[in-house]
Amino acid sequence: MRVGQGGTGPGAHAPDGSAIELYEITSAAGGDDELINAAIAPNSSILELGCGVGRVTRPLLALGHQVVAVDESPDMLARITETEAIRSTIADLRLDRQFDVVLMMSFLINVADDAERLRLLETCAHHVRPGGSVLLQQEVPGRRHAPAVLENDNRTMVISDVEDLPGGAQAATLAYTIDGRSWSQRIITKNLAEDELAAQLATAGLRRTEYLTPDKAWVRAQPI
Ligand SMILES: C[S@@+](CC[C@H](N)C(=O)[O-])C[C@H]1O[C@@H](n2cnc3c(N)ncnc32)[C@H](O)[C@@H]1O
């Protein structure tokens, strides 16, 4: 487990506390695939960082893109059989290849440790071709408040035990219930001010070129 993070509930968990079965059950791409597809050229080569069980990998393959899927969790990666899957931490990944698109979604950019975040961005920069795109999904700017209950279809997520930490980070517990089965995950994240992200992107050799969504959750960055 990563420091300060953990997960409870049925089945195996990735080092960040994500439950493998939870991601298998909630495998619908939920429009993320369409958003990404609309932002990139047809038949793009994509490096997907933190792919999980392939929730978005599979739809992107079906849309005609070539995807190389990366995750540090062997249990997550074992679910991906349709394409090349590489077990690695994002920070340590150094392939001798570049891609049209590097995708790092699921709020991985919101890791609370500034040095770790820079390493993630350096991996993105290393693997994107000149003129290519790094697509990032970040938490919507602003503080997290609890308790909060989010419900859709058969899934309930409750956010609780929000704790403000030094340096602008926050800890929170996310509890999921689906068809009577429950999981929880303790996360530590940091929301990034625009200039903070811009500065780290620049250090990694990238610059933000646009937001893909009005809420600024999806960011396109490109090599400087
Ligand atoms: C919340 S899940 C989301 C998976 C997928 N992106 C999706 O949208 O369904 C996060 C995934 O990222 C992986 N992950 C988190 N931090 C990572 C890191 N530093 N290096 C490699 N994988 C990481 C976890 O193992 C997990 O599979």
The ligand as an SDF file (V2000), in Angstrom:
LIG
                    3D

 27 29  0  0  0  0  0  0  0  0999 V2000
   -8.8740    4.7290   -9.5170 C   0  0  0  0  0  0  0  0  0  0  0  0
   -8.1540    3.4810  -10.5280 S   0  0  0  0  0  0  0  0  0  0  0  0
   -8.7140    4.0260  -12.1250 C   0  0  0  0  0  0  0  0  0  0  0  0
   -8.3650    3.1240  -13.2670 C   0  0  0  0  0  0  0  0  0  0  0  0
   -8.7420    3.6300  -14.6580 C   0  0  0  0  0  0  0  0  0  0  0  0
   -7.9870    4.8090  -15.0330 N   0  0  0  0  0  0  0  0  0  0  0  0
  -10.2220    3.9170  -14.7780 C   0  0  0  0  0  0  0  0  0  0  0  0
  -10.5850    5.0690  -15.0200 O   0  0  0  0  0  0  0  0  0  0  0  0
  -11.0060    3.0020  -14.6280 O   0  0  0  0  0  0  0  0  0  0  0  0
   -6.4600    4.0250  -10.4540 C   0  0  0  0  0  0  0  0  0  0  0  0
   -5.4660    3.0400  -11.0520 C   0  0  0  0  0  0  0  0  0  0  0  0
   -4.2000    3.6660  -11.1420 O   0  0  0  0  0  0  0  0  0  0  0  0
   -3.2060    2.8010  -10.6350 C   0  0  0  0  0  0  0  0  0  0  0  0
   -2.1540    3.6530  -10.0700 N   0  0  0  0  0  0  0  0  0  0  0  0
   -2.3070    4.5990   -9.1170 C   0  0  0  0  0  0  0  0  0  0  0  0
   -1.1460    5.2170   -8.8870 N   0  0  0  0  0  0  0  0  0  0  0  0
   -0.2330    4.6320   -9.7190 C   0  0  0  0  0  0  0  0  0  0  0  0
    1.1530    4.8330   -9.9460 C   0  0  0  0  0  0  0  0  0  0  0  0
    1.8320    5.7770   -9.2990 N   0  0  0  0  0  0  0  0  0  0  0  0
    1.7800    4.0600  -10.8660 N   0  0  0  0  0  0  0  0  0  0  0  0
    1.0820    3.1070  -11.5520 C   0  0  0  0  0  0  0  0  0  0  0  0
   -0.2290    2.8790  -11.3750 N   0  0  0  0  0  0  0  0  0  0  0  0
   -0.8820    3.6320  -10.4760 C   0  0  0  0  0  0  0  0  0  0  0  0
   -3.8940    1.9380   -9.6170 C   0  0  0  0  0  0  0  0  0  0  0  0
   -3.2370    0.6980   -9.4490 O   0  0  0  0  0  0  0  0  0  0  0  0
   -5.2920    1.7890  -10.2240 C   0  0  0  0  0  0  0  0  0  0  0  0
   -5.3760    0.6680  -11.0550 O   0  0  0  0  0  0  0  0  0  0  0  0
  1  2  1  0
  2  3  1  0
  2 10  1  0
  3  4  1  0
  4  5  1  0
  5  6  1  0
  5  7  1  0
  7  8  2  0
  7  9  1  0
 10 11  1  0
 11 12  1  0
 11 26  1  0
 12 13  1  0
 13 14  1  0
 13 24  1  0
 14 15  1  0
 14 23  1  0
 15 16  2  0
 16 17  1  0
 17 18  1  0
 17 23  2  0
 18 19  1  0
 18 20  2  0
 20 21  1  0
 21 22  2  0
 22 23  1  0
 24 25  1  0
 24 26  1  0
 26 27  1  0
M  CHG  2   2   1   9  -1
M  END
$$$$
